[in-house]
């Protein structure tokens, strides 16, 4: 009897200790412990393919979006920034589509285990847009259940959302499709236009063509109001916003501009400095 009582006491002590050491339900630590690292949805890896490990470096830094430039060469989609860098072994499939498909399978339907919001693959077309997109569409169709799909007026979310940027001629064949596995990257000229978020979920534009401020000194009030108006208009229509050509070298000016983008609720922050943006976003989340 004494032995049984002692065992019960030890069991109760162990249960109490486990409850004390366990992270609070709903806490960030508990969520990450259960699901894996929390992705940084705002983090966009610009020219991602130029990193030592395309895609995997961005995933290691928990980025929610990556960008790949493609060229149509024969029936192959090769990833490079300039034609001189084209390499037959660096295809869109080998660098992005196959690894994403394998990761989603391993994570039971998600790029980041336990987080169901789609990962964004921004595909920048460098060759003629219409023909390149039609070949890209054939490639995307080979990956069942991987991509968010538009079908007959409805959007069906998938683990990965492909958004097509670059040569504007891709728009024509995309708009003609009743079923597609990709969406169109608009420009500020498209903001408030007739195309819905089911076709243009993302608005991207060049920061330097729309704002003079580069992070040094105070942000001009008129430009801050312009940015807030852009964000309000886009979000009312269910669209996300990204700017490229923002300062990217580590500096107080870069951090100041990134801080203003966060304050305005800009959806994607563009960078080639994966570790720098990860640290910045983590610090602001903690604050």
N, C-alpha and C positions, 0 to 999 in steps of 0.2 A: 504493500500500500504506500509506504514512504517513497519507494522508487517511482511509482506511478505519479505521485504528487509532484516529485522533483522534476520529472519529465514534462509534466504539464506547465510547471513554472518556467522551465527553460523555453518551451514552445511559445508561451505567452510573451516572454522577454524578447525572443527573436522576432515575433510578429510586431511588437511595439517598436523595436529598433529599426526594422524595415520600413515601418510607417514614418519614422522620424527622418530616416535617410532618403526616402523617396522624394523626388522633386514634386512640388505642388501640382495638382491636376490643372492643366491648362497653361502652365508656365512655359516660357520659351524653351527652357532646358528639357522639360518633359516632352514637349512636342518634338524637338530635335532628337532626343534620345530614342523616341518611339519610331520616328519616321526617317531620320537622317537630317543632314544640314539644311537649314532653311534657305531656299533660293532667293537671290536678290533680283526681283522682277524688273527693277529699273535699269539694271546693268546691261549694257549692250556692247558686245565686243566688235568694234569696227575693224574691218580687214582681218577678221579672226584667223584666216588661213596663213597669215604671216608669222604667227606664233610658232614656237618649236613643236608643239603638239596641237595642231588645229583641232578645234572643238573641245578636246580633253583638258587643255589648259583653262579654257573658259568655264567648263563644268567644275573643275577643281576649285575655281574661285567663285562658284555658285552663281554664275551669270544666268539671266533669264532669257537672253537673246544673243544671237551671233549673226554675223554677216559674211557671206561668201560671194565673190565675184565669179561669174561663169562666162566661158566662151564656147560657142558651138563649133566643134571641129569634126566634120563628118557627122556621125550620129553620137559623138561623145560630148559630154559637158565637162570641160576642163576648168579647174579652179586656179586663177592667177589674177594679179593686179594688172599686169601688162602682157601683151602678146609675146614679148621676148622671154617671159618666164613660164610659158606653157610647157607642161610635162605630161606625157600620156598616162603616167601612173597616178597623177593627182586629179582624180575625177571627183565629181560631186558625190557619187555613190561611195567611193572608198574613204573620203574624208568626212562625210556628213551623213548620208542616208543610211548606209549599212551600220555605222556605229550607233546612230540614234535608234534604229530598229532593234539592235541587240540590247541596248540599254533599257529601252521600254519593255522589252520582253522580260529581262531580268528583274525589272522593278514592278512587274505585274501591272503594266499599263501606264506608266508615268516616267518622265525623264528624271525627275527627282522623287525618290520613294516617299509615298504618302502625300504628295502635293499634286493635285489634279489639274491645276491651271496649265494651259498649254505653254510649252516652250516655243519661242519664236525663232524661226529660221528665215532670215532676210536674204533673199537671193537677188543679187545685182547683176542684171543682164548687160554684158559688154558688147555682144554682137547684135546683129539686127533683131529687134525685139519680137516681131511676130513669129518668125520661123524658129527662133531660139525657144520662145515660150511653148510652142506646139511640141517641140522635142522634149522640153522639160516636163510638160504634162504627161507625155508617154512614160517618162521615167518615174514620176510620182505615182502613177497608177499601179506600178508594180509593188507598192508598199501598202498592202491592205491594212486598214485600221490604224495607220500611223498618223495620218494628216487630218486636221480639221477640214471638213468638206462642206461646200455649198451645194445643195441639191434642191432644185425646183422651188426656190424661194425661202428655204430654211437652212440655217447653219447648224451643222452637227459637230460639236467640239471633239477634237482628237488630242493625243499627247503632244503633237507638234503642229504649229500653224506656220505654213509657208506663206511669205509675203514677197511679192515680186516688185523689185525696184529696177532702176537703170533705164534702158532704152524704152521710151514712152510708147513705141509701136506695139508693145505687148498688150496694151489695153484693149485693142480692137478684138483679137481672138478671145480674150478673157471675157469681155462683155457679151460675146455671142454664145457662151456656154451656159447650158442649163444645169450642168453638173461640173464642178471643178474642185480641185484639191489645193488651190492657192488663192490668194487675195492680192489686191493691188495697193501699192504704196503711193498715196497721193502727195500732193504738194500744197502749200498754203493757198494757192489759187483754187484748189478744190474744196477748201473749207467753206461750208455753207452751201455748197453746190447740190445738184440733184442726186448725185450718187450716194447711196446709203452706206452705212457701216458694214453691211453684209458684202459689199464690194470693196470699199476703201475703209478698212478698220484702222489704218495707220496713216498719219500725215507726217511727212519728213521734209525738212528744208534746211538750207544753208544759213547758219546763224549770222554770218558776216554780211549777207545780203539783206538782212532784215533788222539787224541791230548794230549799233556802233560800239556798244560797251563790250569790253573784253576782260572785265573783272577788276581792273585797276580803278581805284576811286569809287565814288558812289554810283549806284545804278540810277541813271536818269529816270525821273518819275514817269515821264511820257512813255519811255520804253518798258518800264515795269508794268504800266497799265496796258500797253499793247500786248505784252506777254500774257497777262492775266486774261485779257479778252480772248486771245487765241485759245487758251486752255479752256475757258468757260464754254466757248462755242463748240470746240471739239468734243468735250465731255458731255455736253447736252445732246450731241448726236451719237454718242457711244463710240467715239473715235479716240485713239491714242496719238500722242505727239512725240516726235524725236527731232532734234537738231543735230546736224553735223557741222564740222569746221568750228567747233568750240575749242578754247585753249586746252592743250592736253599735256604739256610739260608741267611737272610738279612745281607748284608755285602758289603763293597766297592768292594771286589773281584767279588761278584755276579753281581753287577751293571757294573763292567768293562767288564765282559764276555758277559753280555746281550748287552752292547753297541757295542761290536765287532760283535755279531750276527746281530744286526740291520744294522751296517755299511756294512756287507757282503750281506745283503738282504736275510737272512735266513727267511723262510716263517712262521715257527711256533716256538715259544719259550715255552719250557716245564716248568711247575711249579706246585707246590701244594699251593703256596702262592698267592691266587687269588687277594687279595687287593694289595699286593706288586707289582705284574706285571701290574695290571691296572694303578696304580700310576706312575710306571716307563714309560709305553707306553704313557700315557697322557702327562707327563712332556716332553718327547722327541718329541711328536707331536706338542706341543706348541712351543718348541724351534725351 
